[in-house]
Amino acid sequence: MITPNLAEAPSHAVATTPEIEAEAERLLRALMNVECDPKGRRWNYETCLEIAPLTLEINALKREKNAVILTHSYVEPEIVYGVGDYMGDSYFLSLKAKEAQADVILFAGVVFMAETAKILSPQATVLVPDRGSGCSLADSITGEDVRRMKALYPEAAVVCYINSTAEVKAECDVCVTSGNVYAIIAALPQRQIIFVPDRLMADNIRNELSKLGIEKEIISSDGTCMVHEEFDVAQIAQARAQFPGLKVVSHPECTEAVAQASDFVGSTGEMMRYVKSTQAPYFLMLTECGLVGRLEVESPEKSFIGGCRLCPYMKLNSLEKIRDLLRAPRPEQVITLPEDLRLRAARCIDRMFELTPAAS
């Protein structure tokens, strides 16, 4: 667990009003159990009082502009619980983007997620706080790369992980998430599957489908998640020796060896549900630290040991950037897509929605 650094808590007096004090109390009720904070903050009344003017302004701007803020579980807790309208993993937030009736969708996550929101809600103005918030998976492959793979394997179904750009989605038959990938690939009639861009997830797909007696030839590209690829089995062995009864929870973006050594492997949403429903003295979460922060808020009775890692791209989001974006977005913060590309990418995502209920 990250040890809070009390020296970073504000020591100066904050000018307050009854509205600011009420907002600080609301934030404290949400954040008081967060220990896994990326900046080492102790979430006490004073730190909540410092950010309360920001969250109040952002929430007022949302009402003024008919905006919704979609927050991925990996962004900082004050964003998730201070200004987020919906929080969750890529699949859940894709659904919310599709359902949104807002004039403005602000995606506190990374760029490929904001692109997905624009694909699904073309009528909305879609904003991203930092255009530099990329993804090592999404940035590992281009549409041209996919076209080359399709030429080599013309009979294959082409499946892309949701962690991919709009350009890549436009070249694929169906999009998947870590929560529905096994069921969707199993449901496809083709035996040969091109899966992009995650090489490690492809390894785990092969293993999982083989266990189910489903034979598919999975042809993958070479991308990896810079967070999940770093976990290893030595870390798991050391934790198990130190914490008897420990449950190890990992993401399918981890290596095959880590997945096999874990007690549970699943998507962000599935990991949360597993922890909430499982009795264990300790949990080791082999994923991005933001998920641990969420679990500390929503399951304060659970105990987590250190092990998670930070995504530098997710941490480019901040309350200050969100406020400035809602005040006056810069051109590069507005997501735009050529309509022909958007329509092709939309077919890929719509196919995911079509297959997911039947596969669930």
DOTOR-394821 format. One line per 8 residues: number of its first residue (from 1); their letters; for each residue x, y, z of C-alpha. Coordinates in Angstrom, 2 decimals. Layout:
% DOTOR-394821
NUM = a = X,Y,Z | ...
% end
This chain:
% DOTOR-394821
1 = mitpnlae = 0.00,0.00,0.00 | 1.18,3.51,-0.73 | 1.98,5.27,2.51 | 0.27,8.67,2.75 | 2.60,11.62,2.95 | 1.11,13.94,5.54 | 3.53,16.67,4.54 | 1.59,17.08,1.32
9 = apshavat = -1.64,17.95,3.10 | -2.34,21.72,2.91 | -1.35,23.58,6.04 | -2.67,26.99,4.96 | -6.14,28.23,5.86 | -8.73,27.91,3.10 | -11.34,30.66,2.71 | -14.66,28.90,3.13
17 = tpeieaea = -18.37,29.41,2.72 | -21.17,27.16,3.97 | -21.43,25.70,0.44 | -17.71,24.92,0.33 | -17.81,23.38,3.80 | -20.79,21.19,2.83 | -18.96,20.06,-0.32 | -15.84,19.26,1.71
25 = erllralm = -17.93,17.10,4.03 | -19.44,15.28,1.03 | -16.00,14.64,-0.41 | -14.66,13.45,2.93 | -17.46,10.89,3.29 | -16.49,9.52,-0.14 | -12.70,9.68,0.14 | -11.84,9.15,3.79
33 = nvecdpkg = -10.95,5.46,3.33 | -8.65,5.98,0.35 | -5.08,5.07,1.28 | -3.86,4.06,-2.19 | -3.55,7.64,-3.40 | -1.13,8.36,-6.28 | 0.06,11.57,-4.65 | 0.36,10.12,-1.18
41 = rrwnyetc = -2.35,12.36,0.24 | -4.25,11.70,3.43 | -7.89,12.39,2.63 | -8.94,14.38,5.66 | -11.25,17.38,5.99 | -8.48,19.84,5.21 | -7.49,18.23,1.90 | -11.16,17.94,0.93
49 = leiapltl = -11.70,21.58,1.81 | -8.91,22.52,-0.58 | -10.47,20.83,-3.61 | -14.11,21.64,-2.76 | -14.15,24.95,-4.71 | -12.90,23.09,-7.79 | -15.49,20.31,-7.61 | -18.26,22.83,-6.99
57 = einalkre = -17.24,24.85,-10.04 | -16.94,21.78,-12.25 | -20.34,20.46,-11.20 | -21.89,23.90,-11.85 | -20.28,24.01,-15.31 | -21.72,20.56,-16.06 | -25.23,21.80,-15.34 | -24.67,24.97,-17.35
65 = knavilth = -23.38,23.11,-20.43 | -25.55,19.96,-20.16 | -22.38,17.90,-19.81 | -21.68,14.47,-18.36 | -18.32,13.28,-17.12 | -17.40,9.64,-17.71 | -14.61,8.53,-15.38 | -12.54,5.41,-15.78
73 = syvepeiv = -11.73,3.55,-12.57 | -8.02,4.27,-13.07 | -8.19,8.08,-12.73 | -7.63,9.78,-9.41 | -10.28,9.33,-6.69 | -11.18,13.02,-6.41 | -12.23,12.93,-10.08 | -14.20,9.70,-9.76
81 = ygvgdymg = -16.06,10.69,-6.60 | -15.88,14.47,-6.86 | -17.20,15.17,-10.37 | -17.83,11.88,-12.19 | -21.35,11.09,-13.32 | -20.51,7.50,-14.28 | -17.53,5.44,-13.18 | -16.41,2.06,-14.39
89 = dsyflslk = -14.52,0.03,-16.95 | -14.41,0.44,-20.73 | -17.52,-1.63,-21.46 | -19.72,0.10,-18.87 | -18.58,3.54,-19.99 | -19.16,2.59,-23.64 | -22.77,1.80,-22.73 | -23.13,5.12,-20.93
97 = akeaqadv = -21.64,6.99,-23.91 | -24.16,5.26,-26.17 | -27.04,6.21,-23.87 | -25.91,9.76,-23.20 | -28.36,12.55,-23.98 | -25.87,15.26,-23.08 | -24.64,18.07,-25.29 | -21.11,17.52,-23.97
105 = ilfagvvf = -19.37,14.27,-22.97 | -16.12,14.76,-21.08 | -14.11,11.55,-20.83 | -11.74,11.42,-17.88 | -9.66,8.51,-19.10 | -7.50,8.23,-22.21 | -7.93,9.29,-25.83 | -9.10,5.98,-27.31
113 = maetakil = -11.96,5.97,-24.78 | -13.01,9.47,-25.82 | -12.91,8.33,-29.44 | -15.24,5.47,-28.54 | -17.64,7.95,-26.95 | -17.60,10.04,-30.15 | -18.22,6.95,-32.28 | -21.29,6.09,-30.19
121 = spqatvlv = -22.61,9.64,-29.58 | -21.71,11.59,-32.74 | -24.17,14.37,-31.92 | -22.34,15.28,-28.72 | -19.24,17.39,-28.31 | -16.71,14.93,-26.85 | -13.81,16.31,-24.85 | -10.62,14.86,-23.39
129 = pdrgsgcs = -8.70,16.72,-20.64 | -5.23,15.91,-22.01 | -4.60,14.96,-25.63 | -1.36,13.32,-24.51 | -3.26,10.67,-22.54 | -2.45,7.78,-24.81 | -2.28,4.03,-24.20 | 0.63,1.69,-24.87
137 = ladsitge = -1.82,-0.85,-26.33 | -3.77,1.54,-28.54 | -0.60,3.25,-29.71 | 1.08,-0.04,-30.67 | -0.85,-0.61,-33.91 | -2.33,1.38,-36.82 | -5.10,0.76,-39.29 | -2.51,0.01,-41.94
145 = dvrrmkal = -0.99,-2.66,-39.69 | -4.41,-4.33,-39.41 | -4.90,-4.21,-43.18 | -1.57,-6.01,-43.65 | -2.60,-8.74,-41.20 | -5.96,-9.15,-42.98 | -4.15,-9.61,-46.29 | -2.06,-12.42,-44.76
153 = ypeaavvc = -5.10,-14.16,-43.22 | -8.07,-13.36,-45.47 | -10.37,-16.00,-43.92 | -9.87,-14.84,-40.34 | -12.34,-12.90,-38.24 | -10.72,-9.65,-37.11 | -11.25,-8.84,-33.44 | -9.95,-5.75,-31.67
161 = yinstaev = -9.70,-5.11,-27.96 | -11.49,-1.94,-26.96 | -8.06,-0.49,-26.11 | -7.58,0.51,-29.73 | -7.96,3.66,-31.80 | -10.99,4.49,-33.95 | -8.79,3.90,-37.00 | -8.09,0.33,-35.87
169 = kaecdvcv = -11.71,-0.36,-34.88 | -12.78,0.71,-38.38 | -10.72,-2.15,-39.85 | -12.14,-4.86,-37.55 | -15.22,-7.07,-37.52 | -16.00,-6.85,-33.82 | -14.69,-5.09,-30.73 | -14.32,-6.85,-27.37
177 = tsgnvyai = -13.53,-5.95,-23.78 | -11.71,-7.99,-21.18 | -15.12,-8.92,-19.77 | -16.71,-10.32,-22.93 | -13.71,-11.38,-25.05 | -13.91,-15.12,-24.39 | -17.62,-15.42,-25.05 | -17.57,-13.30,-28.20
185 = iaalpqrq = -14.62,-15.09,-29.78 | -16.18,-18.44,-28.91 | -19.39,-17.33,-30.66 | -17.66,-16.36,-33.92 | -17.98,-19.00,-36.66 | -14.41,-18.57,-37.90 | -11.76,-20.83,-36.44 | -8.96,-18.40,-37.29
193 = iifvpdrl = -9.01,-15.14,-35.32 | -6.84,-12.06,-35.75 | -6.73,-10.42,-32.33 | -5.23,-6.95,-31.86 | -3.44,-5.27,-30.20 | -2.69,-7.19,-26.95 | -0.25,-10.10,-27.27 | -0.53,-11.09,-23.60
201 = madnirne = -4.31,-11.11,-23.63 | -4.14,-13.27,-26.77 | -2.12,-15.82,-24.76 | -4.77,-15.84,-22.05 | -7.57,-16.16,-24.62 | -5.93,-19.27,-26.09 | -5.61,-20.84,-22.65 | -9.13,-20.01,-21.51
209 = lsklgiek = -10.80,-21.22,-24.71 | -8.71,-24.41,-24.64 | -9.97,-25.11,-21.11 | -13.50,-24.79,-22.46 | -12.75,-27.20,-25.30 | -13.03,-24.46,-27.92 | -10.29,-24.61,-30.54 | -9.42,-21.29,-32.17
217 = eiissdgt = -6.23,-20.21,-33.86 | -5.42,-16.81,-32.34 | -3.08,-14.61,-34.40 | -2.01,-11.56,-32.45 | -0.09,-8.37,-32.90 | 2.65,-7.46,-30.43 | 1.19,-4.74,-28.18 | 1.29,-4.91,-24.38
225 = cmvheefd = -0.06,-2.83,-21.51 | 2.80,-0.98,-19.85 | 1.09,-1.40,-16.45 | 0.00,-5.04,-16.54 | 3.02,-6.54,-18.29 | 5.24,-5.62,-15.32 | 3.67,-7.98,-12.76 | 5.44,-11.32,-12.23
233 = vaqiaqar = 4.98,-14.61,-10.39 | 7.81,-13.88,-7.96 | 5.75,-10.99,-6.60 | 2.80,-13.33,-6.13 | 4.90,-16.00,-4.39 | 6.41,-13.46,-2.01 | 2.99,-12.02,-1.16 | 1.47,-15.44,-0.52
241 = aqfpglkv = 4.32,-16.34,1.82 | 3.91,-13.11,3.75 | 0.10,-12.98,3.88 | -1.57,-16.38,4.46 | -5.04,-16.63,2.95 | -4.27,-13.94,0.40 | -6.37,-13.79,-2.78 | -4.51,-12.66,-5.91
249 = vshpecte = -6.65,-10.79,-8.43 | -5.30,-9.96,-11.88 | -6.31,-8.62,-15.28 | -6.10,-10.61,-18.56 | -3.63,-8.00,-19.84 | -1.10,-9.63,-17.47 | 1.25,-12.39,-18.60 | 0.07,-15.97,-18.98
257 = avaqasdf = 2.19,-17.01,-15.97 | 0.66,-14.31,-13.73 | -2.86,-15.23,-14.83 | -2.27,-18.90,-14.05 | -0.86,-18.05,-10.61 | -3.83,-15.83,-9.70 | -6.98,-16.76,-7.82 | -9.14,-14.68,-10.14
265 = vgstgemm = -8.59,-13.10,-13.56 | -11.10,-10.65,-14.97 | -11.97,-7.24,-16.28 | -11.94,-4.17,-14.08 | -15.63,-4.56,-13.31 | -15.30,-8.30,-12.72 | -12.37,-7.76,-10.35 | -14.45,-5.34,-8.31
273 = ryvkstqa = -17.35,-7.77,-8.11 | -15.03,-10.62,-7.12 | -13.44,-8.68,-4.28 | -16.77,-7.41,-2.98 | -18.24,-10.94,-2.90 | -15.19,-12.84,-1.62 | -14.17,-13.32,1.99 | -10.40,-13.21,2.43
281 = pyflmlte = -8.01,-11.62,4.93 | -6.02,-9.85,2.20 | -6.17,-9.06,-1.52 | -3.29,-8.43,-3.92 | -4.60,-6.43,-6.89 | -2.40,-6.83,-9.96 | -3.79,-3.90,-11.90 | -3.76,-0.11,-11.97
289 = cglvgrle = -3.84,1.55,-8.54 | -7.00,3.52,-9.25 | -9.04,0.35,-8.88 | -7.65,-0.21,-5.39 | -8.70,3.34,-4.47 | -12.24,2.62,-5.67 | -12.38,-0.60,-3.67 | -11.16,1.19,-0.54
297 = vespeksf = -14.10,3.58,-0.94 | -16.74,1.00,-1.80 | -15.48,-1.93,0.32 | -13.69,-0.32,3.29 | -13.86,-3.58,5.24 | -11.43,-5.25,2.79 | -7.64,-5.27,3.28 | -5.27,-4.68,0.37
305 = iggcrlcp = -1.53,-5.17,0.26 | 0.84,-3.26,-2.00 | 1.35,-4.38,-5.58 | -0.66,-2.18,-7.93 | 1.01,0.11,-10.49 | 0.23,3.57,-11.83 | -0.69,4.33,-15.45 | 1.06,7.61,-16.31
313 = ymklnsle = -1.50,8.34,-19.02 | -4.52,8.02,-16.74 | -2.81,10.24,-14.21 | -2.64,13.09,-16.75 | -6.27,13.79,-15.85 | -6.83,16.34,-13.08 | -9.59,18.48,-11.64 | -7.83,21.62,-12.86
321 = kirdllra = -7.69,20.35,-16.44 | -11.33,19.29,-16.31 | -12.41,22.70,-15.05 | -10.38,24.55,-17.70 | -11.72,22.23,-20.39 | -15.34,22.91,-19.46 | -14.67,26.63,-19.33 | -13.06,26.85,-22.77
329 = prpeqvit = -11.88,23.72,-24.62 | -8.86,24.04,-26.87 | -9.22,22.62,-30.41 | -6.95,19.64,-29.70 | -9.14,18.64,-26.73 | -12.22,18.20,-28.94 | -12.51,14.72,-30.44 | -13.32,14.76,-34.16
337 = lpedlrlr = -13.52,11.79,-36.53 | -14.13,11.55,-40.29 | -17.70,10.34,-40.72 | -16.85,7.38,-42.94 | -14.28,6.15,-40.40 | -16.70,6.73,-37.53 | -19.42,4.67,-39.23 | -17.06,1.75,-39.89
345 = aarcidrm = -15.81,1.84,-36.29 | -19.42,2.04,-35.06 | -20.29,-1.18,-36.89 | -17.42,-2.89,-35.07 | -18.64,-1.69,-31.66 | -22.31,-2.33,-32.42 | -21.38,-5.92,-33.26 | -19.94,-6.20,-29.74
353 = feltpaas = -23.23,-5.01,-28.24 | -25.13,-7.49,-30.43 | -23.00,-10.45,-29.37 | -22.58,-9.64,-25.70 | -26.15,-10.41,-24.46 | -26.25,-13.72,-26.33 | -22.78,-14.58,-25.04 | -23.41,-13.55,-21.43
% end
